[in-house]
Amino acid sequence: QVRLVESGGGRVQPGGSLRLSCVASGDIYSIDSMTWYRQIPGNERVSIATITSGGSIVNTLALKDRFTISGDTAEKTVYLQMNDLKPEDSGVYYCNAFVSNPTAPWKRGEFWGQGTQVTVSS
């Protein structure tokens, strides 16, 4: 069983900052990538940024001037630093991980955290 736990969400005023953390645990051989997603009310869940096992970073949402992903898949940890937050950033932020296992393919898969709420409001 693989478990992803996000933390760091909360309420912040516009212009403020938050740092989200996600830690993976359980039966993990290795993690190929970890991604932050967000779901704004009334919208689909969308990818924000990904960090790979090779250390590459892919920013899939045009927020890289305010949001920065970091972490280490070998440490099973990923962070999302969010600066200059805006009310439209409010939503639930999810951590996603692709777990691989060359010797036990039935243990591979995509896993999600339960999400952490971010509310940006004055």
ABEGO torsion letter per residue (X at the ends): XBBBBBBGBEBBBBGBBBBBBBBBBEBBABBABBBBBBBBBGBBBBBABBBBAAGBBBBABBAAAABBBBEBAAAGBBBBBBBGBBAAABEBBBBBBBBBBAABAAABEBBBBAEBBBBBBX
